[in-house]
Amino acid sequence: MRYMMDIAVDCVGIIILLLMVFNFGAQDIKKQETDDILFTVMLFVNIGLLTTDALMWILEETTFSGARVLNILVTCIYYILQPFMCMLWVLYCEYKLTESRRKLIRLLPICLLPLIVITILSIVSCFTPFIFYVDEYNRYSRREYYIVFILLCCWYFFYAFVLAMQFKKTEKRSKIKEITYFLLIYPVFPIIGGIIQSIFFGIAIVWMGSVISLLIIYFNLQNAKITRDPLTGINNRRRFESFMEYKLRNRNSKSTLYLLMIDIDNFKNINDKYGHLCGDETIKQTVKLLVRAVKRQDFIARIGGDEFVVVGERDTDAEIFETITGIRQEFEAFHETKTQPHTLSVSIGYSILNGENIKDIDALLVEADELMYREKRLHHAKIQ
């Protein structure tokens, strides 16, 4: 068979995608987040693209009864799946950046328009050569309006790029900055493959490029699951330890590094009296208040049941104490709203690393931990 290499490449891609599906999408879809569902659908659509691509190579120039009709049908599906894959990528970017289903639904009509246009052109091409043609010898070829198809598909990538860059500039959450870069990765390999495939007819690597991009994103998602706290979505202890190792090796000696140890007051009583669901909501609310109180470049992690750390840099010690005061004020303001049946307050300890001074992670934690428990004992004595 003439195209064994292309078919083999498609089969390798399908196997890789199936492994990702079984590992990533094996959980109950009802329990998946919207972005995880979109990513799983992308995996299936990419499998469909590679499958139809392989079938197109297998059917090329075959002469059995109905071979040409089958080839036209497979080619039509292949052309429809391509913009569908691109549309899913835009929706995935939108949700990753905004975490809003409402905005996702609002964006859907805009994304559907190019897909509808390409679907109509693909169906028309089954009867009248427009963007592709399968001749009487069952040989596939592109037609003069193929460029319209390319431009409409590229529009999705361009839209996703603009979307990511816009949020990178305007959004104040550090999480956006972290995910923006790998969101921009996906189009790179398919575009390179598409350019090569357009210049050298007979080489089919565009959707294998998509497999590489999805594999990179998959590793990022798996790494995020390992280093993120499942309840709150912020960094966990493992991520905190690796961050501190890096920070202590590469810190700016002209600024002051600080570490805050934060513990929720009377958290055990909250759990015992109001239940663990209320306790979980208390932890989530604590994270929201911490994110609101500190600077966007500060590092926040949950390192225990009700224990959190905040790490950052300031120019002076006074600015660090202003940050601590700001955290207290956020909790006081929240308590005044009376949205919870119990008082939500925290005890805060701190450690500071100035100039050329040297301390390891354990020393910083011990120092902050001692001050935090000293404050906790004062709170307890005050209540008594």
Summary of the structure (lengths in Angstrom):
residues: 384
radius of gyration: 27.3
end to end distance: 85.2
largest distance: 91.8
contacts: 1170
relative contact order: 0.08
helix: 68%
strand: 10%
